[in-house]
């Protein structure tokens, strides 16, 4: 594994986690087999109206998550804080500004998480099944 490039190790880890969650999400072997067949398109059509609806409702989150999993947000924040130091006359309050910005970001993430949980019609917590 260590000889593989970093991006390939990342893809491998994502696949292992994905398959692990599928195993925990199904209650019996028959459902597990059907789920895996559906994941690879071998259980009928590759998409249906429900799948299209899910893509359209979750594509904004998927885009944010893809961008968030790269180094881009860290680089943008670092450039933003550097510019803030140069432009902002109140550089003595930089820690307070960072705290407020981090707090606002945390509240926004919490709000989005609650909104997604409320809009879902299922219980996402797998451990409640056991």
C-alpha positions in Angstrom: 0.0 0.0 0.0 2.8 2.4 0.8 4.2 2.2 -2.7 1.0 3.5 -4.2 0.6 7.2 -4.9 -1.2 9.3 -2.3 -4.3 9.9 -4.4 -4.7 6.1 -5.0 -4.4 5.4 -1.3 -7.1 8.0 -0.7 -9.4 6.4 -3.3 -8.8 2.9 -1.8 -9.6 4.2 1.7 -12.8 5.9 0.5 -13.9 2.6 -1.2 -13.2 0.5 1.9 -15.2 3.0 4.1 -18.1 3.0 1.5 -18.3 -0.8 1.4 -18.0 -0.9 5.2 -21.0 1.4 5.6 -23.0 -0.7 3.1 -22.3 -3.8 5.2 -23.5 -2.1 8.4 -26.6 -0.5 6.7 -28.1 -3.8 5.6 -29.8 -6.2 8.0 -29.4 -9.4 6.1 -27.2 -11.0 3.4 -29.9 -10.9 0.7 -30.4 -7.1 1.0 -26.6 -6.7 1.1 -26.2 -8.6 -2.2 -29.0 -6.6 -3.9 -27.5 -3.3 -2.6 -24.1 -4.2 -4.1 -25.6 -5.2 -7.4 -27.5 -1.9 -7.5 -24.4 0.0 -6.7 -22.7 -1.4 -9.8 -25.8 -1.1 -12.1 -26.4 -4.9 -12.3 -29.8 -4.8 -10.7 -31.8 -3.1 -13.5 -31.4 0.4 -14.8 -28.5 2.5 -13.9 -30.8 5.3 -12.7 -34.4 6.0 -12.0 -36.5 9.1 -10.9 -35.5 8.7 -7.3 -31.8 8.6 -8.2 -32.2 11.7 -10.3 -34.0 13.5 -7.5 -31.2 12.5 -5.0 -28.5 13.8 -7.4 -30.3 17.2 -7.8 -30.9 17.7 -4.1 -27.5 16.6 -3.0 -25.2 18.0 -5.7 -24.5 21.3 -3.9 -23.4 19.4 -0.8 -21.3 17.0 -3.0 -19.5 19.9 -4.7 -18.8 21.5 -1.3 -17.5 18.2 0.1 -15.3 17.6 -3.0 -13.8 21.1 -2.7 -13.4 20.7 1.1 -11.5 17.5 0.7 -8.7 19.2 -1.2 -6.1 21.7 -0.1 -7.9 24.6 -1.7 -9.8 25.8 1.4 -6.7 25.9 3.5 -4.8 27.8 0.8 -7.7 30.3 0.4 -7.9 30.8 4.1 -4.2 31.3 4.4 -4.2 33.9 1.6 -7.3 35.6 3.1 -5.7 35.9 6.5 -2.5 37.2 4.9 -4.4 39.9 3.0 -6.4 40.7 6.1 -3.2 41.4 8.0 -2.0 43.7 5.2 -5.3 45.5 4.5 -6.9 45.6 7.9 -5.9 48.4 10.2 -7.0 46.6 13.3 -4.5 43.8 13.1 -4.2 43.7 16.9 -7.7 42.2 16.9 -6.8 39.4 14.5 -7.4 36.6 17.1 -10.9 37.9 17.8 -11.7 38.1 14.1 -10.5 34.5 13.6 -12.7 33.4 16.6 -15.8 35.2 15.2 -15.2 33.8 11.7 -14.7 30.3 13.0 -17.8 30.6 15.2 -19.9 31.8 12.3 -18.6 28.9 10.1 -19.4 26.4 12.8 -22.9 27.7 13.2 -23.4 27.5 9.4 -22.2 23.9 9.3 -24.5 23.0 12.2 -27.5 24.7 10.5 -26.8 22.9 7.2 -26.4 19.5 9.1 -29.7 20.0 10.9 -31.4 21.0 7.7 -30.2 17.8 6.0 -31.3 15.7 8.9 -34.7 17.3 9.1 -35.3 16.9 5.3 -34.4 13.2 5.4 -37.2 10.7 5.9 -34.9 8.1 7.4 -32.8 7.8 10.6 -29.1 8.2 9.5 -27.8 6.8 12.7 -26.9 3.1 11.9 -26.1 2.3 15.5 -29.8 2.8 16.6 -30.6 -0.4 14.6 -28.3 -2.6 16.8 
